[in-house]
Amino acid sequence: MKNAVLFYLLVLLWTSGAYYHFKRLCRHQGTAGAAYLYRLLIRDYPVTASLNGDQDRQLMPAAFLVKTGELICLVLLLRIFWVSWWGEAVLILLLLGAGAFALAHLATLHSRTGEVRCVYPLTDGYGVYELILKPSGPVREWVGTTLAELDLRRKELLVLSITRAGKVIIFPKGPEVLMADDRLLVFGKTATLPVAPPADFGPDME
């Protein structure tokens, strides 16, 4: 009984650590970037991708948490066969169910934040990005407005093209009205984009 209590305290400690690390990673990499890193470690480890020094430092604690979590899940699965009371069996099933829900949630985060994708990163905080306009979400204010009304030049953004219903509008003019499902190719300052792109660990890398 004592060993079981210590084990579940370890599970609680691991859960707190994983949640804290994920939220911290979200602040630095964005939610989609953090979710991509965790999916990468779960699916493909050792990681074969080329990572820079800063990414390696972020990778080490995440790798430790992911691999420890996999070991905990394995122990939980095996412990089902040696439970001494039905309450512990229910607890194990709840923990495994919570883990399955967390994995399913990680699998959907990349599509939720898919309104911006880095096409070509540049130096000094600039890049070329593809923005997908949706009637809801961070870019919804752009739908139904003209490029002139947005005054993107003041934000150091330049719309290079608009893809709409299979047609491409090159260097659209100020009176052009933006519509839902438009795909904009935008060059400019990353910090002034209407939605922050995934940094370093982007879902577009998958």
N, C-alpha and C positions, 0 to 999 in steps of 0.2 A: 504493500500500500504506500509506504514511504517513497519507494522508487517511482511509483506512478505519479505521485504528487510532484516530485522533482521534475519528472519528464514533462508534465503539463505546464509547470512553471517555465520550463525551457521553451515550450511552444509559445507561451504568452510573450516571453522575452523576445523570441525571434520575430513574432508578428509585429510587435512594437518597433523593433529595429528596422524591419523591412518597410513598414509604413513610413517611418521617419525618413529613411534614405530615399524612398520613392518620391515623397513630397519635396525633399530637398533637391533631388535631381530634376524634378519638374520645374523648379524655379530657375535652374540654370539652362536646361535643355528644352524646356517646353514639355507638355504632357505627352505629345506624340513621340518626341525624341526619347523621353524616359521609358515609355512603353516599348519602343523599338529596341532599346538596349536590353531590357528584360527579356523580350521575345527572342532576341539574338542569343542570349546566354542559355535560355531554356532549350532552344532548338539546335544550336550549333556551338558546342563548346568542347575542346578549346576553340577560341575564336580565330578564324582564319583571315578575317578582314584586316586591312591595314589601318592601324590606329596611331594617332600622334601621342606625345607624352602626356598631355592633359587628359586625353581620353583614357589612356592606360590607368591613370590615377583614379578616374571615376569607375573604371571597369573592375578594379580589384575588390572593393567592398561589395559591389553589386554581384560579382561572381561568387564571393563567399556566401552572401545571403541566399542566392539562388540555389547553389549546390547544397547548402545546409538545409534549405527548404525541401529539396528533393529527397534528402536523406530522412527528414522528419516524416514526409509523406509515406516513404517506404516503411518506416517503423510503425506508423499508424495502421497501415494496411496489414502488416504482420501481426500487430497486437490484437486485431479483431479476433484472431483464433485463440487468444489466451485471456480474454476478459473474464473477470471474476463476478461481475454484476452487470445487469442490463443497462444501468445508467451510464456506465463507461462506454458501452457499445453505442449508445445514442450520441454521446459526446464526440466519439471518434467519427461517426457518420456526419455530424454537424461540421466538424473541422474539415473533413475531406470535401464536403459540399461547399463550404466557404472557399476552399482552395480552388475548386473547379469553377466557381463563380468568378474568382479573381482572374483566373486564366482566360475565361471567356471575355471578361471586361478588357483585359490587355489586348486581346485579339481584335477588338472593335475600335480602339482608340485612334488608330491610324486613319480610318475612314472618316471619323468625326472631324478631324482637323485637316481634312484634305482640301481646304479652300485655297491654300497657297503651297507651291512646290518650287524649290530652288532648281532652276535650269542651269545656271552657270554662276558660281560664286566668284566675286572679284575682291580685290584688296580694299583697304580703307573703309570697310563697312558698306560696300556697294555690291550689287549683284543683279542678275536677270532672273525674274520670277514669273511663274504662271499663276494667275489668280482666276479662280472659278467663282463667278457671281451667283449667289443664292438669295432667294427672297427672305431667308432667315439666316442669322449668324452674323459674324463681325463685319462682313462686307455688304450687308443688306442695304446700307445707306447709299451705296453706289448705284443700286438698281433703280432705273427710272430717271436718273439724272444725266446731264450732259457732261462731257469732259471739261468744258469751260466752267461749269458750275463747281466742279470739284477742285479746280485750280491746282492741279497736281504739281505744276512747276514750282510753286512755293514750297512744296514738300520734297522737292528734288526727285520727283518721279516722272517718268516719260513712258507713255503707252506706245509700244512699238507696233502692236497688231491686236486685232480682235478676231477671234474665230467664232462664227455664229452660224448655226444650221449648216455646217459643212463649207461655209464660205469664209474667206480670210480678208479682212480689211487691213491694209498696210498703212501705217502712220495715220490713224484716224484723226479727223479734225475736231475742233472744239465743239461744234454743234451736234456731234454724234451722241445719240442717246444710248446709254448702256441698258442691257436687258438681262433678265434672269437666264442663267446657263451660259452666258458669254464667257469665253476663255480669253483672258487678257495676258499678253506678254509684256511685262513691265520691267524697265530698267530704272534703277535708282538706288536711293539710300535705304538700306534694310530697316533701319530704326523707324522710318516714317511710313512703313507699310501698314495698312489697316488691321492686319492680323500678323502676329509674330510667326515667322517660319520656323520649322523644327531646326535646331542648331546641331551641327555635327552628326547626331544620330537621327537622321530624318527618315520618315517612313518611305520616302521615295527611293531610299537605298535598298529596300527589300526586293 
